[in-house]
Amino acid sequence: MLNILLQTTIDDVPDDWNVGRFSRLSEFLSQLRDDQGLLAFGVTARNRAARGKPDPVLSNLHASGFHQLWLLAVDGGDGLAAEDCAGISRFRQRGGGLVVTRDHMDLGSSICNLGGIGAAHHFHSHNPERDEARRCVDNLFSSPISWPNYYSGANGDFQRVRPVGNIHPVMRDRQSPTGVIQYLPAHPHEGAVSAPPDDPSARVVMEGQSLASTRRFNVAVAFERSGHGGRAIAQSSFHHFTDYNWNPEAGCPSFVSEPAGDAINRFPEALRSTKQYVRNVAFWLGG
């Protein structure tokens, strides 16, 4: 059995995207079975211990018994201490697998300091997208939120995604009529990711399309094993994994103001596709 750490970058704030709002992801991962029918993963879900000082688990992750870290960067920019970034980077260097996901504008920008995978994430104030034409507001309906904020749909709805380049293992779906992942939860303002140009181990494997501007935007970047260490996935939005986006009836923090849709409940194939993607990622990271 492989051990997964499902970890947010905030402490236990009830009215925020604390790890309790990813309970469906945690439960799903913990129920996955391998080819022999045995439980494949043990899952530990936690928030960071406290802001302003190194987290005792993340800063020592390289010396832990975890095999994968699913890092949910839900902070405003101060979620990781330098010691945390060092521990995570050393964890990957020893072969650990990473999923690192964030959201719009500068939400989760503390991950920029992570070796290798940090460069795949673009924010408003840190490491902006290289194409200056993309440094503009995509979702005009969320005026307080500036770029990057790609509009893939309302929370509670789903988006159509498509593979990029050769079909990557995380994109395969035998139950899909196309043979690939077709749907993920939608979100009104997704972040921006790309493959770092100086890292040949990285490539974009999935993209979506804005319902506002029709721009295509990257949803996931996959990193193969390299000098940086183990496999990794950079994901454009943690909303692809929240309880609220898997089922809007689960509720959300009070600061979420956009009205929710319900298409993901009315079209079960979208959630099945999402879970297949999660399964693919977990097993691919495990090698």
N, C-alpha and C positions, 0 to 999 in steps of 0.2 A: 504494500500500500504506500502511495506517495502522499506526502503531507503538504497541504495548501494553506497558506496564510492569506486570508481575505482581510484587507487592512485599509482603513480610511486615514486621511491626513489631518483629521480634526479630533478633538477629544469628545467625550460623550455629551454632545449638545442635543437635547431632545428635539428642538425645533430647527433641525438642520438635516443634512444628508448623512447622518450617522450610520454606522454599520447595520443597525437594526432595520434600516430601510432597504437593505440588500438581502433580506432573509430568504427570499425565493431563490436567488442565485446560490446562496450558501447551501440551502436544502437540496437543490438540484445537483450541485457538484458532489455533495456527500452521498448521493444515492446512485451515482454512476458506477457501473460494473465493467470489469474487464472481460476479455474473451473467454475466461474460465468461469465467468459468473460471479466472481468475487468482487467485493467493494474495492474500487480502485483508488479512492482518495479519502483521506481524513482532512476535515476542514476546520480551521480555527478562524473565527471572525472576531475582530477587535477594532476599536478606535485607538488612536495614539494616546499615550498616558497623560500627557499634559503639553501644552504649547510652551515655547520659550526655552526648552531644554531638550537634549537628545532623548529619543524614545528608547526605552530599555530593550525592546525587541528589535526594532528596525536597525538601530546602531550596532547591534550584535548579530544581525541576521546571518552573516557569513559563518558564524559558529553555531548556528541552530540546527535543528533536525528537519527544517522545512525544505521542500524541493521546488515549490513554486510560490511566488508572491503575486497576488492580484491586488495592485495598488490603486485605490480609488481616490484620486486627488480632488478633493472637494473643498479645499482651503482657498483663502483669498490671496495666497502668495507666500504665506509664512508657515506652511504645513510641515516642512522637512528641515531639520537642522543639518548642518554640514556633516555631523557625525552619522546621521541617518543615511544621507546620500552615500557616504563612504561605505557604510555597512551593506547597503543594497548593491552598490557597484561590486563590492568584493564577493557578495553572494552570487551575483551573476558570473563573475570571473571563475568561481569554482564550479560552474555548471548549472546553477539555479535558473529556472525559467521565470520570466516576468510577463505580466500584463500590466501596462501602465496606461491609465485613462484619466481624462480630465473633462473640461467643458468649455464654455464660451469665454471670450475676452481674456481676462487674466486669471480665471478660476482654475486653480490647480497649478499655477506657474512655478511653484516651488520645485517641480520635477525637472525643470530646465537644468538643474545642477547634477542630474544623474548621468553617469558616464554612458556614452553610446546612445541609448534610447532617449535621453533628454533632448538631444538635437532633433529628434523627429517631431517634437511638439512645438507649435507656433502659437504665440500669444500676442496680445495687443502691445504690451510694453516690453516683452522679452522675446527674442528670437522670432520676429515677425516673418510671415511668409515671404519667400524670396521674390515672388512675382508681385511687384508693387501695385499692379492693377487689382489684385485681390485684397488689398488693404482698404477695404470699404465695407460699409454696412450692407449685409445681405438681407437680413430681416428688418424691414423698416417699421414693423408693427411693435417691436420691443425697443422703444426709443432710449431707455436708460442703458441698454446693452450695445456696446460698440463691437467692431470686428475683432476677431472672427466670430460670426454668429450665423452660420449656414442654416437655412430653414428647411428641415426635412419633413415638417408637419407638426401637428399638435401632439402634446403629451397624451398618451392613450390611443393614438393612431399608430400606423405602421408605415414604413418607407420601403420602396423597392430599391434593392442594391444589386450591384453586378460585379463580377470578378474583373480583375485587371491583369492582362498578360496571361501567361500560362496558368492553368487552374492550380491554385495552391491547395495543399491538403486541408487547410482550415475552411476552405470554400466548398468542399465536396458534400453532396447531399443526395444519397441514393433514393430518398423518398420524394424528392422534387422532380417535377416533369422535365426540368432542364438539366438535372444532375448536379446543380450547384445551389448554394444558399441564395435565396431570392428576397428575403424580408428580414428587417430588424425593426425594433420600436422606433418611432419617429420622435423628434424633439425640435422645439421652435428655434433653438440657437446652438448648433453644434460647433465644436472647436475645429482646429485645423491641424492636420498631421501630414508629413511627407517623408520620403526616404532621404536621409542625409546623403548628399552627393559624394562625400568622401568615404562612405561606408559600403563596400560592395556586397556586404552580407544582407543589406536591407532592400526591400522593394515594396511598393504599394500592391496590395492584393485585393482590395475592395474599394469601391467608390459608390457614392450616392449622388442625388441631383436635387438642387434647391427647388422648392415649389414656388419660391418668390422670384428668383433671378434666372432660373433654369441652369445656373452654373453647375457643373459637376465638381464634386469635392471628394477628397480622400477620406475614407472611413477607417481603414486599417492598414498598417504597415507591419510586415513580418520581418524579423531578423533571424537569420540562420546562425548556427554556432560559428563563432569567429574568435578573433583575439580579445573581444570584449567578454566572451564566455558563452553562456547558454542561450537558447532560443528566447525570443521575446516578441510581444505584440504591442504596438502603440495604437490606441483606439481613440477616435475623435470625441467620444462623449461617454461619460459614465451612465448617462440615462439609458443606454442600451441594456443596462443591467439592473436598474432599480425596480423595486416592487411596484412603484407607481406607474412605471412605463410598461411593465408586464401586465398590470391590472390596475387601472386608475382608481378603482374602488379601494385600493390599499391606502390612499391618502398621500399627502405631501406636506412639506413645511409650509407655514403660513405665508412666507414671502413669495411663493409661486403664485403669480397673478393671472397667467393666461388660462383661458377656459380649456378644459380637457376634452378630448374626443373619446370615443369608445370603440373604434374600428378594430382594435386588436382583440377585443372580446367578441366581436361579431364575425371575425374571420380567424378561426383557430389555427389555420395554416401559418399565419405570421408568427405566432408564439412558438409553434413547433419548429419553424425554421430558425428562430432565435436560439432555442435550446439546442438544436443541432449544431449551430455555430459555437456555442459555449462548450459543448461536448468535444467538438473538433479541436478547439484551442487547448483544452485541458490535456487531451491525449497527445496532441502534437508537441506541446511544451514538455511533456513527460518523455518524449522520444520513443 
